[in-house]
Amino acid sequence: MSAFEFFFSFYGLLLGLSVAELVGGFARVLHEKRRIRFGWLTPLLALFVAIDIATFWNQAWVIFRGAPFNTFVLLVSLSIAATFYVAASVTFPRVSAEGGDERIDLDDHFWAHRRLVFGCVLAANLIVAVVVIILAQMNAEFARLAGSLRLWVGVAIFVTGTATGAFAPWRKVAVGALIVVLLYSLWGMANSAALLVKAGGWAPALGGGG
């Protein structure tokens, strides 16, 4: 087992728990749909968090693939993944069949928890940004990565959008920030899909005949 495989068995597990918490929260909301008033803010926020978690899975390959086995690296990954887990766990409200007849409004839940969710996503991204900046001082490859104008324009859009979504005192501004960062995330996914199509997809992994 390589150092990266060992690292990712830990990091991937923690990120996977965040995905499970996010999907599980959505499933619980669907299960109790008679008690839920469905708005569109919480589902959009959940989509944003899900895409960002997937992006971090990809970033692990880019940033940590060459990392040696080191306890501090595991601590950094724990900080990132745990922060995401907190965000994922509060994106949807806690509902259960034993919760009684209390009605739950998903839009109200968004306004009650947006600071925590956006704040956690922002914190996780800032941790990675700091790691990249530090590595850029020690490694030429990371220096080239950190020197990309496109990278830092994207970081600026993301940080400004998430911070605004978390802390803007005006609801219309916060909603606008959510839409901007979600569209930016979807644009990144669309670019990845376009690259995949341009590359011709991939061949099926067929075993040889015996």
C-alpha positions as CSV (number, residue, x, y, z in Angstrom):
1,M,0.0,0.0,0.0
2,S,1.4,3.4,-1.0
3,A,1.5,6.4,1.3
4,F,-1.4,8.0,-0.7
5,E,-3.5,4.8,-0.6
6,F,-3.1,4.7,3.2
7,F,-3.9,8.4,3.5
8,F,-6.9,8.2,1.2
9,S,-8.3,5.2,3.1
10,F,-8.7,7.6,6.0
11,Y,-9.6,10.8,4.2
12,G,-12.0,9.1,1.8
13,L,-13.8,7.4,4.6
14,L,-14.4,10.7,6.4
15,L,-15.5,12.5,3.2
16,G,-17.8,9.5,2.5
17,L,-19.4,9.9,5.9
18,S,-20.2,13.5,4.9
19,V,-21.9,12.3,1.7
20,A,-23.8,9.7,3.6
21,E,-25.0,12.3,6.1
22,L,-26.1,14.7,3.3
23,V,-27.9,12.0,1.4
24,G,-29.4,10.5,4.6
25,G,-30.7,13.9,5.6
26,F,-32.4,14.3,2.3
27,A,-33.9,10.8,2.6
28,R,-35.2,11.5,6.0
29,V,-36.9,14.7,4.8
30,L,-38.5,12.7,2.0
31,H,-39.6,10.0,4.4
32,E,-41.4,12.7,6.5
33,K,-42.7,14.8,3.6
34,R,-46.1,15.2,5.1
35,R,-44.5,17.3,7.9
36,I,-42.2,19.2,5.6
37,R,-42.8,22.4,3.8
38,F,-40.4,22.1,0.8
39,G,-38.7,25.3,-0.2
40,W,-35.9,25.6,-2.7
41,L,-33.1,27.2,-0.6
42,T,-32.1,24.1,1.5
43,P,-32.0,21.8,-1.6
44,L,-29.9,24.3,-3.5
45,L,-27.6,24.6,-0.5
46,A,-27.4,20.8,-0.3
47,L,-26.5,20.5,-4.0
48,F,-23.7,23.1,-3.4
49,V,-22.3,21.2,-0.4
50,A,-22.4,17.9,-2.4
51,I,-20.5,19.3,-5.3
52,D,-17.9,20.9,-3.1
53,I,-17.4,17.6,-1.3
54,A,-16.9,15.9,-4.7
55,T,-14.4,18.6,-5.6
56,F,-12.4,18.0,-2.5
57,W,-12.3,14.3,-3.4
58,N,-10.7,15.4,-6.7
59,Q,-8.4,17.8,-4.9
60,A,-7.1,15.0,-2.7
61,W,-5.7,13.4,-5.9
62,V,-4.0,16.6,-7.0
63,I,-2.7,17.9,-3.7
64,F,-2.1,14.9,-1.5
65,R,-1.1,12.3,-4.1
66,G,2.6,13.0,-3.6
67,A,2.5,13.5,0.1
68,P,4.6,11.2,2.3
69,F,3.1,9.2,5.2
70,N,2.9,11.7,8.0
71,T,0.7,12.1,11.0
72,F,0.4,15.9,10.5
73,V,-1.0,15.2,7.0
74,L,-3.7,13.0,8.5
75,L,-4.5,15.8,11.0
76,V,-4.9,18.3,8.2
77,S,-7.2,15.9,6.3
78,L,-9.2,15.2,9.5
79,S,-9.7,19.0,9.9
80,I,-11.0,19.3,6.4
81,A,-13.2,16.3,6.4
82,A,-14.6,16.9,9.9
83,T,-15.5,20.5,8.9
84,F,-17.4,19.1,5.9
85,Y,-19.1,16.6,8.1
86,V,-20.5,19.3,10.3
87,A,-21.8,21.2,7.3
88,A,-23.4,18.1,5.8
89,S,-25.0,17.1,9.1
90,V,-26.9,20.4,9.5
91,T,-27.8,21.1,5.9
92,F,-31.1,19.2,6.4
93,P,-33.2,19.3,9.6
94,R,-33.2,16.3,11.9
95,V,-36.6,14.6,11.4
96,S,-37.8,11.2,12.5
97,A,-41.0,9.3,12.8
98,E,-40.9,9.9,16.6
99,G,-40.8,13.7,16.1
100,G,-44.6,14.2,16.5
101,D,-46.7,16.4,14.3
102,E,-44.4,19.4,14.3
103,R,-44.2,21.1,10.9
104,I,-40.8,21.9,9.5
105,D,-40.1,24.6,7.0
106,L,-37.0,24.0,4.9
107,D,-36.6,27.6,4.1
108,D,-36.7,28.5,7.8
109,H,-34.1,25.8,8.4
110,F,-31.9,27.4,5.7
111,W,-32.0,30.8,7.4
112,A,-31.4,29.3,10.8
113,H,-28.3,27.3,9.7
114,R,-26.8,29.1,6.7
115,R,-24.0,30.6,8.7
116,L,-22.8,27.3,10.0
117,V,-23.1,25.5,6.7
118,F,-21.5,28.2,4.6
119,G,-19.0,28.9,7.3
120,C,-17.8,25.3,7.5
121,V,-17.5,25.0,3.7
122,L,-15.5,28.3,3.6
123,A,-13.3,27.1,6.5
124,A,-12.5,23.8,4.7
125,N,-11.6,25.6,1.5
126,L,-9.4,28.1,3.3
127,I,-7.5,25.2,5.0
128,V,-6.7,23.8,1.5
129,A,-5.7,27.3,0.2
130,V,-3.3,27.7,3.1
131,V,-1.8,24.2,2.4
132,V,-1.3,25.1,-1.2
133,I,0.3,28.4,-0.4
134,I,2.7,26.8,2.1
135,L,3.6,24.0,-0.4
136,A,4.2,26.6,-3.1
137,Q,7.1,28.0,-1.0
138,M,8.7,24.5,-1.0
139,N,7.9,22.9,-4.3
140,A,8.1,24.2,-7.9
141,E,5.1,22.2,-9.1
142,F,2.9,23.7,-6.4
143,A,4.4,27.2,-7.1
144,R,3.2,26.9,-10.7
145,L,-0.2,25.7,-9.5
146,A,-0.4,28.6,-7.0
147,G,0.7,31.1,-9.7
148,S,-2.4,30.4,-11.8
149,L,-4.5,33.6,-12.2
150,R,-7.5,31.5,-13.0
151,L,-7.1,29.5,-9.8
152,W,-7.1,32.6,-7.6
153,V,-10.0,34.3,-9.5
154,G,-12.0,31.1,-8.7
155,V,-10.9,31.2,-5.1
156,A,-11.9,34.9,-4.8
157,I,-15.4,34.1,-6.3
158,F,-15.8,31.2,-4.0
159,V,-14.6,32.9,-0.8
160,T,-16.6,36.0,-1.5
161,G,-19.7,34.1,-2.4
162,T,-19.7,31.7,0.6
163,A,-18.8,34.5,3.1
164,T,-21.6,36.6,1.7
165,G,-24.0,33.7,1.8
166,A,-23.1,33.1,5.4
167,F,-23.0,36.6,6.9
168,A,-24.9,39.0,4.6
169,P,-27.6,40.7,6.7
170,W,-30.0,41.0,3.7
171,R,-31.8,37.9,2.6
172,K,-31.9,38.8,-1.1
173,V,-28.1,39.2,-1.1
174,A,-27.5,35.9,0.7
175,V,-29.8,34.1,-1.8
176,G,-27.9,35.8,-4.6
177,A,-24.6,34.6,-3.2
178,L,-25.9,31.0,-3.0
179,I,-27.0,31.1,-6.6
180,V,-23.6,32.6,-7.7
181,V,-21.5,30.0,-5.9
182,L,-23.8,27.1,-7.0
183,L,-23.6,28.3,-10.6
184,Y,-19.8,28.6,-10.3
185,S,-19.7,25.0,-9.0
186,L,-21.9,23.7,-11.7
187,W,-19.8,25.5,-14.3
188,G,-16.8,23.6,-13.0
189,M,-18.6,20.4,-13.3
190,A,-19.6,21.2,-16.8
191,N,-16.0,21.9,-17.7
192,S,-15.0,18.5,-16.3
193,A,-17.7,16.9,-18.4
194,A,-16.6,18.7,-21.5
195,L,-13.0,17.5,-21.0
196,L,-14.3,13.9,-20.5
197,V,-16.3,14.1,-23.8
198,K,-13.3,15.6,-25.6
199,A,-11.1,12.8,-24.4
200,G,-13.6,10.2,-25.8
201,G,-14.7,8.9,-22.5
202,W,-13.1,5.6,-21.4
203,A,-13.0,2.1,-22.5
204,P,-14.8,-0.7,-20.7
205,A,-12.6,-2.8,-18.3
206,L,-13.3,-6.2,-19.9
207,G,-11.5,-9.2,-18.7
208,G,-9.8,-11.5,-21.0
209,G,-11.5,-14.7,-22.1
210,G,-10.4,-17.9,-20.6
